[in-house]
Amino acid sequence: MPSYSTIRLAAFERVRGHEFVRRPHGLSFPPAWRKEVLDFYRIGRREPQKIDQVPIRRLNEVIRAVAPELLCVARKATLHDDAPWLYAYDPLPVPVMRQLIHSWIRDLHPPRARAEHPEITERAVQLGAALDVAGLSWQPQEVDLFSGRTTPGGTFEPDPLVHQLLPDALAQDITRLDPYRFEGVEMEFRIAATTRGAELVSWPPRDHQDDDGAWWKFSFVIALTVQTVPFADFRVHVGTGVRRWRTGGPVPLPFRRSVSAYLLGRDPWLAQTPGTGRMAVSRMITDRSTASAEWARGGPEGMLGRLRFSHGLPDAATVREDPDVWMSGKDGVQIGVVHATSMGGHGVGAGLMPRDRSPLTDWAAEAFGPHLTRLNDFTRSRHPVLPRNQPKAPTGRTKEERALKKEELQHARRHERRLALARTLGGAPLVVEARWQNPRTRDALVEQLADLLGLDGAGGAGAVRSWSTPQLEVRLYLEDASFVAARLDFPEGRPRRRHLASAIGTRRREIAELCARDGRPDVQAVVIEIGHPSSFRPDMVDPKFAARLGYADAGRLTKFITVPSSKWGTATKKNIAHRAHQTWSHVFRQLGSCTVPEHSADDVPDDLDHVALWMVKRRADGPTYTRGTVPVAVRVSAADGSVTGWDPESGDWIPYRKLLLSLARHAEVPGTYPRFENLDDTDDTDDTDDSDDEGSGADGAAEEETEDAEIPAAGATSGDQRRTTAWVPDLEEQRARTAQFVRSMLYSLRDRNVLLLSHAQNARLHWPWLANGRLVPDALQFGANPAQHISLYGERLCHVRVRDDMSDETPQWFAPDDESHEHGFASGLWHRPEATGDHRVHYSTGEKPHTAKHAVKTASKIATRIPVRKKPENGDEDQEPEPVIDTGTNAWNPAALEIAVLAVPEEGTAEAGAWAAVTHQLRRAPDYDVTLKLPLPLHLARKTAQYVLPHEDDTEGAAPEEGAGQ
């Protein structure tokens, strides 16, 4: 097995001295329209005087569905922006634009608003007549696709239009290449409409027959995005993945979710428009009134329903009923419905391994010359990457010696856990409760608690188990889950949003009263066995949030474990034991007991306080239908291993356990705070640019179901893959509160050695300084104040910002072996080969986890491989292995974590690379058997969301806690 010394990023930078110019036509929002449209849009809005932009996201979505050749470079039309909003190489005729504009005006106010404000209908007619659509004029444009500016901090920021037009130009060049060929397989790619960057999909899809004889379809996909990097030039990231298509029956449409569909018509959708061969993209949703499928922005009141088509857009309900027919083509239209995880399994595995990813990326890159060149392979950092207390593998000459050594190491770890818990609890006993439904889960919880802490026996035979050791007393209460794990109760058994606050409040009160009666005031945490999340539909009936609040009122932490289920692969004895083991490990960490990695970097102080900032965000389209943001700071002390959280009310650091309970007690419950207006109706977004935040969904909007975390479906808005940000009416106030929170927190640590950790996508909306274009080395900035040297906040303060692969912000990668072409993966800390000691941007990659043990680096979705020959057993004849193809196997796609050392302490001699090494080592926490997605302090800070958000709990058996690429 090769020992990789470099990694190769799927990232490209411009070639200096080469221009890249394209000449499309541009269409500006006419200045004469802006005030009239804005006045119309303000009718019935809250605080209309603050609105100076008209949202065009809905119009953009319709354009993607029916006119994919149009390129939109804006999400809003502003009062003072004369720059083109739409670009096209073949402009649309004025009559077509008239249809789109008039439909958009009608759509600016939803039916509910029109009912509440009757004047809207009359004003819409007047506005439609007043707008001189004939005056729209497509103007020739000469666009420099490398245009932009270098910020004072040294970051090159491309002009906003570059983010859309440069990837599209590259995508056009890719389609002019000869077809992609790999080991006898040939693919052609088409450009698909997308909300950002560019996307190409191989078409027609490929077939795959699984072992049961069922047929499935899939395509390869290439995504191109423009990304900025702190203190450096911009890059183009090339993402490759698999798009799996829904076949074999009707398309399930989950409640409040939508599914993307890719449409390819033989003729243009709209009359009088040119054909381009591009794939249109629309979203299929369920109409709430009829419960039937329709296209987003469709139906009698939608924009699609007001357009004049050259041939009819297929009925969404018909497509949903039989997607196979439309995949093959019908009435001159081919439609591929994207497979979503909620639809169940798929015969094609997700993701690509390096054997597929490398040649596909190389093929696409052939179209980039002479404008772009690939970054040179990154090399290993010279700094150590393992903490000093990293658990060692047992050693010995014989199997027996290694087994004995393993037992010695486990005995020591159990002793350390008992000491750590005793220290965390201040010498008090560990008192926990388990509310169970399945006896197998109950028994496993008893066994694994004893195993983790090295306790003798089962602690008794009744409902109360107890153990005593020199370091720690342990008591466990076993109770039936009862009503605690039951669905929330609603009037007449019908879940309704207006009754949700009451349902949560009732269950919360019942649990708090139960705790008051049980005579166990010293219980610190409760484990609850609960049904799989899929058993709680709609989401609002899920009792976890109410249970968490009720137990928090009684001063008890909570952790959930799912009921064993063969359907979800959680019913085996081994699986139940593993989940019980993980559950107790999580309980210990909630109590504040964890082992801090002891860094081995040169010149960095050993007594560091690792402080993580995390913004806990509640989306308005979540189960409680309320929006809020809570800044959280968690401090992990290297000196004594303590975990504390910042309490802004007392201005002091409190134990992690108390922080969690405080967050739960102050959690916002629907109905107790004024609600923001329905954003599904207003369609507002905040005034930040695309890179400001991973975003938050619109209240009531159908959330996108997408199956491939590598390349979300065009327009996908699922979970962390969401790119845009919902409008936040009090954003400036929230930013001011965040600034005050951070300043006061840092002031409390001004005399200590501090490593401040922040997360780009999580925090930059509320702390704009973290955006790449704002950064200046060795400085901090809050609000409208100028940037200040970091020493003003602490002479021993270091600030490191991490960034993950959300929205393709960090590139895909692999470890190259150009001799054998058996590319693979490697763990470590990496930087550019020409980097010096003060280089500030590094990439951190982790070890292969046990969950990826079946991932083979030579696996391919479209080509065969020869498996490794196995040794014959029991006299079996040694046989040559048969070729296999891994179409049905999930690939392992580890993400690279960007580590940007934004500021180094004024005191000390440690260089930026050493601080990057410390941050990397914090991902290798001794208590975990996998590399964490985030450094341990950020990981613990992110976990606080479980006590603020209703469905953020990583219930054992519902989803893995960590894993490569997550």
Phi, psi and omega in degrees: 000127183291149173259106188284135181254351180219165169233152182244122182267144174275060184226142185228146177236160185289151175272118182297140179093350178255132175269156176222100186239136172233157186234073174276181170260146181238149179233119179266157174283115187304131181305324183293340183277333199299311182294320181296315180293320181294317178299319178296317182294330184286346183302123176080001181277151174285133182050059184299334182294341180272353184267116178234017179222146179252122182289138180235017182298321180296318177296319178299323181293320177294321178300318178299327184279329187236345180219066186295347179284346177277137180247115180263130182248013180218155174251350181218152170257123184255169182289337191235020185253114180262359182289150177302145179258323178242145174234150177202142175276338172232094186302148176282142178298155181303317179302325179291316179297325178300316178302313183296315183295314181295321178295322180294318180300317178298333186270354182295338177235130180284167181305322181298316180294323180294327178290323181282334182230086185303336182293345182299317183299313180295319180295327179295318178296316180297318181294317179300324179284331184282331184286126181272082182296330179296339179281352176298134184222121173283125182248137176300138181232144170249111189250122173276110184284359174248015184288149179166197181217154174263125183284165176303335179275356178095010177268130176273122180252112176295153173300150184306321183293338180297327182299333180256318188283325179294309177301322181294320178297319178295320179297319177299319179294325178296320181292345178272352177289163169298155180306151177289130180231135179210113177048052175087355179259138179237135179226143170247145185244144175240147176285134176247142178297138180213163185279341180208147179063218179215152179223139175237137182236133177289132184213135004288162180295160176266151178264150175217130176254124182276183184295338179269003178089001180281147181256140180227162179231146179207161175227156167274152182223143178236127178244134179241126179222149174266130183227146175260158182228136181305130172062028184210177177287162179284168181223161170249123178263136178249111178257134178236146182193197183239134171253116181262135186256147178283124175219170173080033176136174182302155181275118175289134177241101181297159180301131177059031177231158176231163182230135179283145175227133179260128185241132176234112182260147176294327180238161176302148181290317184263142179298143176073010179258151180284151176270143183234348185080005178280155177270129173277157180227129176226166180247135178263128181229170176260124176292126186292331183277325184254348182063015177257162182283145173210166177280140176304140186064018177257206182076176184296333182260356185271166182295322181300327182289349183254001183265152179260112184266147174287330169214147190300138171291125183306144179296128184298321180297324178293318178296319180298322185292323184216077183294335181298319181298318183284333176297320180285335179114133180207134179054037178076016183229135170246137182226128173247121178266127184290132176289137178241154182301329180292346181276357182102198183285168178221143182289347177255130179287154180279150170083166179236143172270168184304331181297328175270320187294317185298306182292329179292318177295317179299321180296314180297324183292342177300336181274355187273339182287150359268016190278321185236152175225151183286144176298143175297152180303138179279146182249165182289144173291148178281352182277150180297149185244356180247135175293158183295330182261023175299128180305137181266146175286141179298139180240161179165157181288324184242168178298322180293319178296320179293322178295320179294318179295321178299318179295322178296317179295319179295321178299319180294320180295320178296320178297318179296322179296317180298316179297318181296317178295318179299319179293318181295321183272002178066031179088355179284157177294157170273115182238116184227164182228142176236120177256112192245159174242324182252128181302330179294322177292317179304311182295322180293322178296321177295312183297317184285329174297315178295321181292316182297324185257002179067042181266146183277129173068197183263005177072017182122192184229357184260206181279351178237121179247144181214148179221155179225129175229163178301333183265328192207136170265139183230134177225133182233125175260132179249122182224154173294142182298324176055216185290344184303323184260008182275159177304148176296147181269131177236153178305130179060018178069016183247106180298126178224143182303321184291343179258001187294316180302318180294319181296316178295315181298320179297310181295321178301315181293320180297320181290317178299320178292323177300317179293323180294332182272339191282351177069029181233067183293345183267004177294130183260332183207152181232129172260129184239124175276128189220161179293161176299147180308329181293344180279354180247091179230129359290171186305329188294346179275354180297128186272358189300314183297316179297319179296318180298317180293317181297316179289327177296323177300332178267004178081024183240135174283164181224149173214140185247146175223136185279154176295138178304138182212126176293331179300322183257010177069030184241022187255355181283156180300319180296318181292317180298318179297318180297317181292324176295319177300313180295324181299311179294324177300319179293321178299317180299319181290325176297327177288347179101015182255112176206159179265122183275131175300131177268108187294155180239020182281149181284141170068005177264132182303146179279336185265046182290144162261114178271117184242124182247131175259132179219135176261113178273118187243127173260126179277148180288344179263013177283179185298336178265354174059034176227149182251143176191159177225131181235117175284137181230138173234128179241132180247128176245116185270125176286338183289313183235002178077007183286151177238120182228165178231151182278127178253104184294336182289316180269346183067036183214167177269129182242159180304147182306319180300316180292327176299313180300314181295322179294319179297320180293319182294332180260009180298141181280123179257139182304136179098345182263351179227154176299134180274146169289156180295158186296112185282345174292333178276319186279327179063024178284153169227162184285174186267029176265164178275178188302332188270006189284334187192155176286340166103180186204140187284163178278140181301123178087350182286148177285118182281141186286133173266120179222146191257342188247109183292340178290304184235093179297148179304148181307125181084003182297143180228034187272124170052228184291346181281355183294133186263318185272169186237130179294146180299132179244108186302325184251037185301316181297322177295320178295321178296321179295318178295321178296316179300316179296320179300310184293316182299314181293323178296314180294324180299325180292344183245016191297338182257014184242164172280117190231133168250107179272126180245130176229163182239123189303301187293332183283320194250346191288338176297320183266344172231083188301340178305334184282352176290142186306320184290345181266338192294139169229132182303142172061036180218164171228151179213139180227135176058218182275358181289150177292158178297142180236151179299142187296338181297339177293341179255000179150122183289346179243031182259129173243141180238122177238129176250131177254156180216133182257193187272011177305133181058031177062025184288334168249146189279158169293160186202167169203166177263117189277146168227089189287350177278309182268344185063017174267074181292150182216214180229159180212146176263152178152190178241130192230151176211172180298145185298333181270007186294143174258181185297334180264013177297136192256343185247122181231168175235136182248128177235151188251174177289157175290123183278168180295335180291345181250023185295337181269357180282125182250131186295336179268008180291149179216147176283339189232356182228153181276163173219161176260117180296160176295133181294130179267148178290134179293144181241148175054041176078009179295150180286136178289118184238149176290128181294146179281147176299145178230158174233140191254036180300323184271004184258135176292138177272157174262122185234079183291139180270148172268130179265121178282131177243111180250115178276096187283328182209134177251152183296149176289326175272147176099168184242002181294131179275170184301321180299326178293320178292326175296322179296319177300317180296317177299316181296333178292347174280346184256057182292130183301333182284351183248144178265009176225162173287127180292150176297322181236158173306148188311311181300319177293324178300314180292323178295319179296326181295341179297340179302335180299337181259001178243323183256142188292327187235033180266359183290130179273070183306130180296123182104347178261324180199149178290153181278312179229165176172153181300135176082357179281000000 
